[in-house]
Amino acid sequence: MFAASARHSDAASVAPEPKPLNNLVSELLNVSQPASDFEISFDFTNPRDGWVWVSGTFRGKQPLKIWLDGQELPNEPHSGTLEAMRFLAKGRHGLRRQTDQPIQIQSLRVHAIPELAFANFGANPHVPEFGKYDWPFLKAHVLANINVMVGYGTTNELSFVKQWKAMGRRWIMECGVPGLSPGAKITGAETEKSWLTQPGITEPLLDGVIADEFVDTDPSKYAAWTEAVQNMSTNPALAGKRFYPYFTAPPASPTNRAFLKAVMDAGWPVAWERYLSEPRDDDTIEGKLDRHLRKPIAAWRQAMPGIEQHLIVCLGTFSLPPESLDVSPSANYKVFLDQQMNLLATDPAFAGLYGVMSYLSAYTDEETIRWMSRLFRHYCIEGKTNLLSTDPYLLTHISNSDFEDGLKGWMVNEAEPGSVAARKMDGFSWLQGRYPRTPRGNSVLWMKRSLKRPNFVSQKIQGLNPGRLYSLRMYSGDFQDLAVERKHAIAIKVSGADVLPEKSFQHVFANCYSHRWGPFDDKHRAWMNYHWVIFRATHKQALLRISDWASEQEPGGPAGQELMMNFVQVQPYLD
């Protein structure tokens, strides 16, 4: 706890020792006792070249202006609040403020924080009903909690780059990896020329490129890529530019270790892709995190000592079609993301980690975008060690939500004998986007439409908290013909709750280009529907009814059409 120095005092302030809060954050300065004076003068020590976060609240008659190493930091005009991020060199730095009017410090904090990257600007959701992830959306929900933006180089991007750079942050552009396709040949000179002509390198406002992606492949390719990185790192014309490789696995060969060493020697980061789906029922979160995060980081550190100081763990946030890591309707994917972030922040295996990144906004629903930003704030800025979520991982609002136990738990009302059943459709799970490939999701609720009256199934939604928002999502397909692009005549009704129609929709989508099954691929597509309903609970229970008629009065589709449904998930929605 430190008091402000006296007005016009020449005495240097005491720089406290950094205090680790978790693996990712260290407290460098914390002024928490109110003090009034005409001058503010505090020093702190940054323990490494890296990002710091400055946050302060003040009282005074003048708008707050404070300087970090002689540069004015932004603040909310006339509000007495300040928050900023800056990339600083290792060593001693100072915060200064002098005024003719006394200022009362309510709090002033400086944290050493990791690199926090968002991918990608301009990557709007594949389900457009979720809205655009444009600058106003990002400003409201994301920008305060990141310091590096990954862009695509769209035509309107530079105007936002200017605003971002004025905030002291970095903006890099995505680019490709020359020679990556099978059988292709590439030289170091050709690789270097390709990267040097990228907008992230040629545009003075931008800070570099991130190359997508480096996998285990022909050693001669790694030799060429390594040569290019070494040449770029010693090119004085590239001073201040950074090269980030996306890397898929711990280094397994001498050639890719040589490539990574060249990146490390240049002082550049490595984005390590970790795209984890929820564990199955016969697995545990701890077991999955151990296999896919804790043990692999140990392999990284053994193969490349010091790599953690360059490593950005790039967590997948895929949560909507046509590709999703949210593969289990009985599990809360937001809690699983919280568990992953908690491991990075608290497990000794990740001590000294350089950064964290989320990927990719186009495959992520707006709720998960907002949730991941809050996780960044919680673990990577505030330095917390407790789970942010208080919700359980396992969802019990709906039982047998993927129809793996037939129709158990569902009340069935058939329009005609045999018009409702539990069936299987091989490949349906993969086509609807569950990633990686899993047999979960091939069991379905099947209905054959009658024009006499609708088929429907129903179940009580249990364990609701009155007043809280919930999401309900479901997938559907044509059991007879997935090749037809159409909106399915299906009605989802939640009784005993307030449905928010402005936040609810039904979206028609095709399989991901890489999710091939049977006759379906990137050219001959399989078409399905994604159903999304937001409701506010008014009681501890509600009644869910799923029908193959568009409404109580209208079938909305042809007689005899066979529809299939699964992934009936109800979970708390982030308000």
C-alpha positions as CSV (number, residue, x, y, z in Angstrom):
1,M,0.0,0.0,0.0
2,F,1.6,3.3,-1.1
3,A,0.7,6.9,-0.5
4,A,1.2,9.7,-3.1
5,S,4.3,11.7,-2.8
6,A,4.3,15.3,-1.6
7,R,3.7,18.2,-4.1
8,H,6.9,19.1,-6.0
9,S,8.8,16.4,-4.1
10,D,11.9,15.1,-5.9
11,A,12.1,11.9,-3.9
12,A,11.7,8.8,-6.0
13,S,8.7,6.6,-5.1
14,V,9.3,3.1,-3.9
15,A,8.8,0.4,-6.6
16,P,7.3,-2.7,-4.9
17,E,8.3,-6.2,-5.8
18,P,6.0,-7.9,-8.3
19,K,3.4,-10.1,-6.5
20,P,2.2,-13.1,-8.5
21,L,-1.6,-13.5,-8.4
22,N,-1.8,-16.5,-10.7
23,N,0.3,-18.0,-13.5
24,L,-0.8,-15.2,-15.9
25,V,-0.9,-12.1,-13.7
26,S,1.4,-10.3,-11.3
27,E,0.5,-7.3,-9.2
28,L,3.1,-4.5,-9.8
29,L,1.3,-1.7,-7.9
30,N,-1.7,-1.4,-5.7
31,V,-2.8,1.9,-4.1
32,S,-5.9,1.2,-2.1
33,Q,-5.9,3.8,0.6
34,P,-7.5,7.1,-0.3
35,A,-5.0,10.0,-0.4
36,S,-5.3,13.6,-1.6
37,D,-2.4,15.6,-3.1
38,F,-1.5,17.8,-6.0
39,E,1.0,15.3,-7.3
40,I,0.9,11.6,-8.1
41,S,4.2,9.8,-8.4
42,F,4.5,6.0,-8.4
43,D,7.1,3.6,-9.8
44,F,6.7,-0.1,-10.5
45,T,8.9,-2.8,-12.0
46,N,7.8,-4.8,-15.0
47,P,9.4,-8.3,-14.5
48,R,9.7,-9.0,-18.3
49,D,9.1,-7.5,-21.7
50,G,5.3,-7.7,-21.9
51,W,1.9,-6.2,-21.4
52,V,0.8,-4.2,-18.3
53,W,-2.7,-3.1,-17.3
54,V,-3.3,0.1,-15.5
55,S,-6.5,0.8,-13.7
56,G,-7.4,3.8,-11.5
57,T,-10.3,5.6,-9.9
58,F,-9.9,9.2,-8.7
59,R,-11.9,12.1,-7.3
60,G,-11.2,15.7,-8.2
61,K,-12.5,18.8,-9.9
62,Q,-10.5,18.3,-13.0
63,P,-10.7,15.5,-15.6
64,L,-8.1,12.9,-14.8
65,K,-4.9,13.0,-16.8
66,I,-2.1,10.6,-15.9
67,W,1.2,9.8,-17.7
68,L,2.9,6.5,-18.0
69,D,6.6,7.0,-18.9
70,G,5.7,10.4,-20.2
71,Q,2.8,9.2,-22.4
72,E,-0.8,10.3,-21.4
73,L,-3.1,7.4,-20.8
74,P,-6.8,7.4,-21.9
75,N,-9.6,7.8,-19.5
76,E,-13.4,8.3,-19.5
77,P,-13.9,12.1,-19.7
78,H,-14.9,13.7,-16.4
79,S,-15.6,10.3,-14.9
80,G,-12.6,9.8,-12.8
81,T,-11.9,6.4,-14.2
82,L,-8.9,5.1,-16.1
83,E,-8.0,1.8,-17.7
84,A,-5.2,1.2,-20.2
85,M,-2.9,-1.6,-21.5
86,R,0.7,-1.0,-22.7
87,F,3.5,-3.3,-23.9
88,L,6.5,-2.2,-21.8
89,A,10.1,-3.3,-21.6
90,K,11.4,-5.1,-18.6
91,G,12.4,-2.8,-15.8
92,R,11.3,0.3,-13.9
93,H,8.5,2.5,-15.1
94,G,6.6,5.4,-13.6
95,L,3.1,6.9,-13.3
96,R,2.9,10.7,-12.9
97,R,0.3,13.4,-12.5
98,Q,0.6,17.0,-11.4
99,T,-2.2,19.5,-11.1
100,D,-3.3,22.8,-9.5
101,Q,-6.2,21.0,-7.8
102,P,-5.9,18.2,-5.3
103,I,-6.8,14.7,-6.5
104,Q,-8.0,11.9,-4.2
105,I,-6.8,8.4,-5.2
106,Q,-9.5,5.8,-4.5
107,S,-7.5,3.0,-6.2
108,L,-4.6,2.6,-8.6
109,R,-3.5,-0.8,-9.8
110,V,-0.9,-2.0,-12.2
111,H,-0.8,-5.7,-13.3
112,A,1.6,-7.5,-15.5
113,I,-0.7,-9.5,-17.8
114,P,-0.4,-12.0,-20.7
115,E,-0.9,-11.2,-24.4
116,L,-4.6,-11.5,-25.0
117,A,-5.5,-12.1,-28.6
118,F,-8.9,-12.2,-30.4
119,A,-9.4,-13.9,-33.8
120,N,-10.7,-12.5,-36.0
121,F,-11.9,-9.0,-36.7
122,G,-14.4,-9.2,-39.6
123,A,-15.2,-12.9,-38.9
124,N,-19.0,-12.7,-38.3
125,P,-20.9,-15.8,-37.1
126,H,-21.8,-18.4,-39.6
127,V,-25.3,-18.2,-38.1
128,P,-26.0,-14.6,-39.1
129,E,-29.1,-14.4,-36.8
130,F,-26.6,-13.9,-33.9
131,G,-25.7,-10.5,-35.4
132,K,-22.5,-9.0,-36.6
133,Y,-19.3,-8.9,-34.5
134,D,-18.6,-5.4,-35.7
135,W,-16.7,-2.6,-33.9
136,P,-19.7,-1.5,-31.7
137,F,-20.3,-5.1,-30.6
138,L,-16.6,-5.7,-29.9
139,K,-16.3,-2.3,-28.1
140,A,-19.2,-3.2,-25.9
141,H,-18.1,-6.8,-25.0
142,V,-14.5,-7.6,-26.0
143,L,-12.0,-4.8,-26.6
144,A,-11.4,-3.9,-23.0
145,N,-10.2,-7.4,-22.3
146,I,-7.7,-8.0,-25.1
147,N,-4.5,-6.3,-26.4
148,V,-4.0,-8.0,-29.8
149,M,-6.5,-8.1,-32.6
150,V,-6.1,-10.5,-35.5
151,G,-7.5,-9.2,-38.8
152,Y,-8.2,-10.4,-42.3
153,G,-7.2,-7.2,-44.1
154,T,-10.7,-6.1,-45.2
155,T,-11.1,-2.8,-46.9
156,N,-12.6,-0.9,-43.9
157,E,-10.1,-2.4,-41.4
158,L,-7.5,0.4,-41.2
159,S,-9.9,3.0,-39.8
160,F,-10.4,0.7,-36.8
161,V,-6.7,-0.1,-36.7
162,K,-6.0,3.6,-36.1
163,Q,-8.4,3.7,-33.1
164,W,-6.9,0.5,-31.7
165,K,-3.3,1.6,-32.1
166,A,-4.2,4.9,-30.3
167,M,-5.1,2.7,-27.3
168,G,-1.6,1.3,-27.3
169,R,-2.7,-2.2,-28.6
170,R,-1.4,-4.3,-31.5
171,W,-3.1,-5.4,-34.7
172,I,-1.8,-8.3,-36.8
173,M,-3.1,-9.8,-40.0
174,E,-3.7,-13.5,-40.8
175,C,-1.8,-15.0,-43.8
176,G,-1.1,-18.4,-45.2
177,V,1.9,-20.8,-45.1
178,P,3.5,-21.2,-48.5
179,G,4.0,-24.7,-49.7
180,L,1.6,-26.2,-47.2
181,S,-0.5,-28.3,-49.6
182,P,0.6,-31.9,-50.1
183,G,3.3,-32.4,-52.7
184,A,4.1,-28.7,-53.0
185,K,7.7,-27.6,-53.1
186,I,8.9,-24.3,-51.5
187,T,12.2,-22.5,-50.9
188,G,13.2,-20.2,-48.2
189,A,13.5,-17.3,-50.6
190,E,10.0,-17.9,-52.0
191,T,8.6,-18.2,-48.4
192,E,10.2,-15.0,-47.3
193,K,9.0,-13.1,-50.4
194,S,5.4,-14.3,-49.7
195,W,5.5,-13.2,-46.1
196,L,7.2,-9.9,-46.8
197,T,4.4,-8.9,-49.2
198,Q,1.6,-9.4,-46.7
199,P,-0.4,-6.3,-45.5
200,G,0.6,-7.0,-41.9
201,I,4.2,-6.4,-43.0
202,T,3.9,-3.7,-45.7
203,E,1.3,-1.5,-43.9
204,P,3.1,0.8,-41.4
205,L,0.2,0.9,-39.0
206,L,0.1,-2.9,-38.6
207,D,2.3,-5.0,-36.2
208,G,2.9,-8.2,-38.2
209,V,1.3,-11.4,-39.4
210,I,0.0,-14.7,-38.0
211,A,0.5,-17.6,-40.4
212,D,-2.1,-20.3,-40.6
213,E,-0.9,-23.1,-39.9
214,F,2.1,-25.3,-39.2
215,V,1.6,-29.0,-39.0
216,D,3.8,-32.1,-39.1
217,T,4.9,-32.4,-42.7
218,D,7.9,-32.8,-45.0
219,P,11.1,-31.7,-43.2
220,S,12.3,-29.9,-46.3
221,K,9.4,-27.5,-45.9
222,Y,10.4,-26.7,-42.4
223,A,13.9,-26.0,-43.5
224,A,12.5,-23.5,-46.0
225,W,10.2,-21.9,-43.4
226,T,13.1,-21.7,-40.9
227,E,15.3,-20.0,-43.4
228,A,12.6,-17.4,-44.1
229,V,12.1,-16.7,-40.3
230,Q,15.8,-16.3,-39.7
231,N,16.2,-13.9,-42.6
232,M,13.1,-11.9,-41.4
233,S,14.4,-11.7,-37.8
234,T,17.6,-10.0,-38.9
235,N,16.0,-7.7,-41.5
236,P,16.3,-4.1,-40.0
237,A,13.4,-3.0,-42.2
238,L,11.1,-5.2,-40.1
239,A,12.0,-3.6,-36.8
240,G,8.8,-3.6,-34.7
241,K,7.1,-6.2,-36.8
242,R,6.2,-9.6,-35.4
243,F,5.7,-13.0,-36.9
244,Y,3.3,-15.5,-35.2
245,P,3.0,-19.1,-36.4
246,Y,-0.1,-21.1,-35.6
247,F,1.3,-24.5,-34.4
248,T,-0.8,-27.6,-34.0
249,A,1.2,-30.0,-31.7
250,P,4.2,-30.2,-29.5
251,P,7.5,-30.3,-31.5
252,A,8.0,-33.9,-32.7
253,S,11.0,-33.6,-35.0
254,P,14.3,-31.8,-35.2
255,T,13.2,-29.8,-38.2
256,N,10.1,-28.3,-36.5
257,R,12.1,-27.7,-33.3
258,A,14.6,-25.7,-35.4
259,F,11.8,-23.7,-36.8
260,L,10.4,-22.9,-33.4
261,K,13.9,-22.0,-32.1
262,A,14.2,-19.5,-34.9
263,V,10.9,-18.0,-33.8
264,M,12.0,-17.9,-30.2
265,D,15.4,-16.4,-31.0
266,A,13.6,-13.6,-32.8
267,G,11.5,-12.9,-29.7
268,W,8.3,-13.8,-31.4
269,P,5.3,-15.8,-30.0
270,V,3.9,-19.2,-31.0
271,A,0.1,-19.7,-31.1
272,W,-0.5,-23.3,-30.0
273,E,-3.9,-24.6,-31.1
274,R,-5.9,-26.4,-28.5
275,Y,-9.5,-27.1,-29.7
276,L,-11.1,-29.2,-27.0
277,S,-14.6,-30.7,-27.2
278,E,-16.5,-31.6,-24.0
279,P,-15.5,-35.1,-22.6
280,R,-17.9,-37.9,-23.0
281,D,-19.8,-39.4,-20.0
282,D,-17.1,-42.1,-19.6
283,D,-14.4,-39.4,-19.3
284,T,-13.8,-36.6,-16.9
285,I,-12.9,-32.9,-17.3
286,E,-9.7,-33.5,-15.3
287,G,-8.7,-36.4,-17.5
288,K,-9.3,-34.5,-20.7
289,L,-7.4,-31.5,-19.6
290,D,-4.6,-33.6,-18.4
291,R,-4.3,-35.4,-21.8
292,H,-4.7,-32.3,-24.0
293,L,-3.2,-29.5,-22.0
294,R,-1.1,-30.5,-18.9
295,K,0.9,-33.3,-20.5
296,P,1.4,-31.6,-23.8
297,I,2.7,-28.4,-22.2
298,A,5.2,-30.6,-20.3
299,A,6.3,-32.1,-23.6
300,W,6.7,-28.6,-25.0
301,R,8.9,-27.5,-22.1
302,Q,11.0,-30.6,-22.2
303,A,11.6,-30.4,-25.9
304,M,12.1,-26.6,-26.0
305,P,13.2,-25.1,-22.6
306,G,11.8,-21.6,-22.2
307,I,9.1,-22.1,-24.9
308,E,6.4,-21.2,-22.4
309,Q,7.7,-17.6,-22.4
310,H,6.7,-17.4,-26.1
311,L,3.7,-19.7,-26.1
312,I,0.1,-18.4,-26.6
313,V,-2.4,-21.1,-25.8
314,C,-5.1,-20.7,-28.5
315,L,-8.3,-22.1,-27.2
316,G,-11.1,-23.1,-29.6
317,T,-14.5,-21.6,-28.9
318,F,-16.5,-23.3,-31.6
319,S,-20.1,-23.4,-30.4
320,L,-22.4,-23.2,-33.4
321,P,-22.9,-24.9,-36.8
322,P,-21.3,-25.9,-39.1
323,E,-18.5,-26.8,-36.6
324,S,-18.9,-27.0,-32.8
325,L,-16.8,-28.3,-29.9
326,D,-20.1,-28.1,-27.9
327,V,-20.8,-31.8,-28.6
328,S,-22.8,-32.8,-25.5
329,P,-26.3,-31.4,-24.8
330,S,-26.0,-32.6,-21.2
331,A,-22.9,-30.5,-20.5
332,N,-22.4,-26.7,-20.1
333,Y,-19.8,-25.7,-22.6
334,K,-19.2,-22.3,-20.9
335,V,-18.2,-24.1,-17.7
336,F,-15.8,-26.3,-19.7
337,L,-14.2,-23.2,-21.2
338,D,-14.0,-21.9,-17.6
339,Q,-12.2,-25.1,-16.5
340,Q,-9.7,-24.7,-19.3
341,M,-8.9,-21.1,-18.4
342,N,-8.7,-22.0,-14.7
343,L,-6.1,-24.7,-15.5
344,L,-3.9,-22.2,-17.5
345,A,-4.2,-19.7,-14.6
346,T,-3.5,-22.1,-11.7
347,D,-1.7,-25.3,-12.7
348,P,2.2,-25.1,-12.2
349,A,2.6,-26.7,-15.6
350,F,1.6,-23.3,-17.2
351,A,3.7,-21.0,-15.0
352,G,5.3,-18.3,-17.1
353,L,2.9,-18.7,-20.0
354,Y,3.2,-15.8,-22.5
355,G,-0.4,-15.4,-23.7
356,V,-3.9,-16.7,-24.3
357,M,-6.0,-16.5,-27.4
358,S,-9.6,-17.4,-28.6
359,Y,-10.4,-18.9,-32.0
360,L,-12.5,-18.4,-34.1
361,S,-15.3,-15.8,-33.8
362,A,-17.0,-17.1,-37.1
363,Y,-17.6,-20.4,-35.4
364,T,-18.7,-18.9,-32.0
365,D,-22.1,-17.7,-30.9
366,E,-22.4,-14.3,-29.4
367,E,-23.0,-15.5,-25.9
368,T,-19.7,-17.5,-25.9
369,I,-17.9,-14.5,-27.4
370,R,-19.0,-12.5,-24.4
371,W,-18.3,-15.3,-21.9
372,M,-14.7,-15.8,-23.2
373,S,-14.1,-12.1,-22.9
374,R,-15.3,-12.2,-19.2
375,L,-12.9,-15.2,-18.6
376,F,-10.0,-13.1,-20.0
377,R,-10.9,-10.3,-17.6
378,H,-11.3,-12.7,-14.6
379,Y,-8.1,-14.8,-15.0
380,C,-5.8,-12.7,-17.3
381,I,-6.4,-9.2,-16.0
382,E,-7.8,-9.4,-12.5
383,G,-5.6,-12.4,-11.8
384,K,-8.3,-14.6,-10.1
385,T,-7.9,-18.2,-9.3
386,N,-11.5,-19.3,-8.6
387,L,-13.9,-20.5,-11.3
388,L,-15.9,-17.6,-12.7
389,S,-19.0,-19.8,-13.2
390,T,-21.2,-20.9,-10.4
391,D,-23.3,-23.2,-12.6
392,P,-22.7,-27.0,-12.6
393,Y,-21.0,-28.6,-15.6
394,L,-23.7,-31.2,-16.1
395,L,-27.0,-30.0,-17.2
396,T,-30.1,-31.7,-15.7
397,H,-32.9,-29.5,-17.0
398,I,-33.7,-32.1,-19.8
399,S,-33.1,-35.8,-19.6
400,N,-32.1,-38.0,-22.5
401,S,-31.6,-34.8,-24.6
402,D,-29.7,-36.7,-27.4
403,F,-32.1,-39.7,-27.5
404,E,-29.3,-42.1,-26.8
405,D,-31.8,-43.9,-24.5
406,G,-34.5,-44.1,-27.1
407,L,-37.6,-42.1,-26.0
408,K,-37.0,-42.6,-22.3
409,G,-38.0,-39.5,-20.3
410,W,-40.2,-38.1,-23.2
411,M,-44.0,-38.2,-23.3
412,V,-45.0,-39.3,-26.9
413,N,-48.1,-38.3,-28.7
414,E,-48.4,-40.0,-32.1
415,A,-50.6,-38.7,-34.9
416,E,-50.8,-42.2,-36.2
417,P,-49.5,-45.6,-35.0
418,G,-45.7,-45.8,-35.5
419,S,-45.3,-42.1,-36.6
420,V,-42.8,-41.3,-33.7
421,A,-39.7,-43.4,-32.9
422,A,-36.1,-43.3,-31.8
423,R,-33.8,-44.1,-34.7
424,K,-30.2,-43.7,-35.9
425,M,-28.7,-41.8,-38.8
426,D,-25.0,-42.6,-39.3
427,G,-23.0,-39.5,-39.9
428,F,-25.6,-37.1,-38.8
429,S,-23.5,-36.0,-35.9
430,W,-20.5,-35.2,-38.1
431,L,-22.6,-33.4,-40.8
432,Q,-24.3,-31.2,-38.2
433,G,-20.9,-30.0,-37.1
434,R,-19.9,-31.8,-33.9
435,Y,-16.1,-31.7,-33.8
436,P,-14.0,-33.8,-33.7
437,R,-15.9,-36.8,-35.2
438,T,-17.9,-38.6,-32.6
439,P,-20.7,-41.2,-32.7
440,R,-22.6,-39.1,-30.2
441,G,-25.4,-37.4,-32.1
442,N,-26.3,-40.2,-34.5
443,S,-29.3,-41.2,-32.4
444,V,-32.4,-39.1,-33.2
445,L,-36.0,-38.5,-32.5
446,W,-37.9,-39.4,-35.7
447,M,-41.3,-38.2,-36.8
448,K,-43.4,-39.0,-39.9
449,R,-45.8,-36.1,-40.6
450,S,-49.5,-36.8,-40.8
451,L,-52.0,-34.3,-42.1
452,K,-54.6,-35.4,-39.5
453,R,-52.8,-33.9,-36.5
454,P,-49.3,-33.2,-35.3
455,N,-46.9,-35.6,-33.8
456,F,-45.3,-34.2,-30.7
457,V,-43.1,-35.2,-27.7
458,S,-42.9,-33.3,-24.4
459,Q,-40.9,-33.2,-21.2
460,K,-40.8,-31.0,-18.1
461,I,-37.8,-28.7,-18.0
462,Q,-36.5,-29.1,-14.4
463,G,-34.5,-27.0,-12.0
464,L,-35.1,-23.5,-13.4
465,N,-34.3,-20.4,-11.4
466,P,-37.3,-18.0,-11.8
467,G,-36.2,-14.7,-13.4
468,R,-33.1,-16.2,-15.1
469,L,-32.6,-16.4,-18.8
470,Y,-32.1,-19.8,-20.5
471,S,-31.2,-21.0,-24.0
472,L,-32.8,-23.9,-25.8
473,R,-31.1,-25.2,-28.9
474,M,-31.8,-28.2,-31.2
475,Y,-30.8,-29.6,-34.6
476,S,-33.1,-31.1,-37.1
477,G,-32.7,-32.8,-40.5
478,D,-34.8,-34.5,-43.2
479,F,-34.4,-38.2,-42.5
480,Q,-35.2,-39.1,-46.1
481,D,-33.2,-36.4,-48.0
482,L,-30.6,-34.1,-46.5
483,A,-29.7,-32.8,-49.9
484,V,-32.7,-30.4,-50.0
485,E,-32.2,-26.9,-48.6
486,R,-35.4,-26.1,-46.7
487,K,-36.7,-24.7,-43.4
488,H,-38.4,-27.5,-41.4
489,A,-41.9,-27.2,-40.3
490,I,-41.2,-27.8,-36.6
491,A,-42.7,-26.0,-33.6
492,I,-40.9,-25.7,-30.3
493,K,-43.1,-24.5,-27.5
494,V,-42.0,-23.6,-23.9
495,S,-45.0,-23.3,-21.6
496,G,-44.8,-21.7,-18.2
497,A,-42.0,-19.4,-19.2
498,D,-41.6,-16.1,-21.1
499,V,-40.1,-16.8,-24.6
500,L,-38.1,-13.9,-26.1
501,P,-39.1,-14.0,-29.8
502,E,-36.6,-11.2,-30.7
503,K,-33.7,-13.4,-29.5
504,S,-35.1,-16.7,-31.0
505,F,-34.8,-18.1,-34.5
506,Q,-34.5,-21.1,-36.8
507,H,-31.5,-21.1,-39.1
508,V,-31.0,-23.3,-42.2
509,F,-27.4,-24.4,-42.7
510,A,-25.2,-26.8,-44.7
511,N,-22.4,-29.1,-43.5
512,C,-18.9,-27.7,-43.1
513,Y,-16.7,-28.0,-46.1
514,S,-14.4,-30.4,-44.2
515,H,-17.2,-32.6,-42.7
516,R,-17.7,-35.2,-45.4
517,W,-19.9,-38.2,-45.1
518,G,-21.4,-40.5,-47.7
519,P,-22.5,-38.4,-50.7
520,F,-22.0,-35.1,-48.9
521,D,-18.9,-33.0,-49.2
522,D,-17.8,-29.4,-49.9
523,K,-19.7,-29.4,-53.2
524,H,-22.7,-31.6,-52.6
525,R,-24.0,-30.3,-49.3
526,A,-26.2,-31.7,-46.6
527,W,-28.8,-29.3,-45.3
528,M,-30.1,-29.0,-41.7
529,N,-31.8,-26.6,-39.3
530,Y,-30.5,-25.0,-36.1
531,H,-33.2,-24.0,-33.6
532,W,-32.4,-21.4,-30.9
533,V,-34.9,-20.2,-28.3
534,I,-34.3,-17.8,-25.4
535,F,-36.7,-17.8,-22.5
536,R,-37.0,-16.3,-19.1
537,A,-38.0,-18.8,-16.4
538,T,-41.1,-17.8,-14.4
539,H,-41.3,-21.0,-12.3
540,K,-39.0,-23.7,-11.3
541,Q,-40.4,-25.9,-14.0
542,A,-41.6,-25.3,-17.6
543,L,-43.0,-27.7,-20.2
544,L,-41.2,-28.3,-23.5
545,R,-43.2,-29.5,-26.5
546,I,-41.6,-30.4,-29.9
547,S,-44.0,-30.9,-32.8
548,D,-43.7,-31.7,-36.6
549,W,-46.4,-29.2,-37.4
550,A,-45.5,-25.5,-38.0
551,S,-48.4,-24.5,-35.7
552,E,-51.4,-26.0,-33.9
553,Q,-53.5,-25.3,-37.0
554,E,-51.1,-25.8,-40.0
555,P,-48.8,-28.7,-40.9
556,G,-46.5,-26.4,-42.8
557,G,-45.0,-29.3,-44.7
558,P,-45.9,-32.3,-46.8
559,A,-47.6,-35.4,-45.5
560,G,-45.2,-38.3,-45.0
561,Q,-42.1,-36.1,-44.6
562,E,-39.8,-37.7,-42.1
563,L,-37.9,-35.3,-39.8
564,M,-35.2,-36.1,-37.2
565,M,-34.2,-34.0,-34.2
566,N,-31.5,-34.2,-31.5
567,F,-29.3,-32.1,-29.2
568,V,-32.2,-30.7,-27.2
569,Q,-30.2,-28.6,-24.8
570,V,-31.4,-26.2,-22.1
571,Q,-28.8,-24.2,-20.1
572,P,-28.4,-20.8,-18.4
573,Y,-27.9,-18.0,-20.8
574,L,-25.5,-15.1,-20.1
575,D,-27.7,-12.1,-19.7
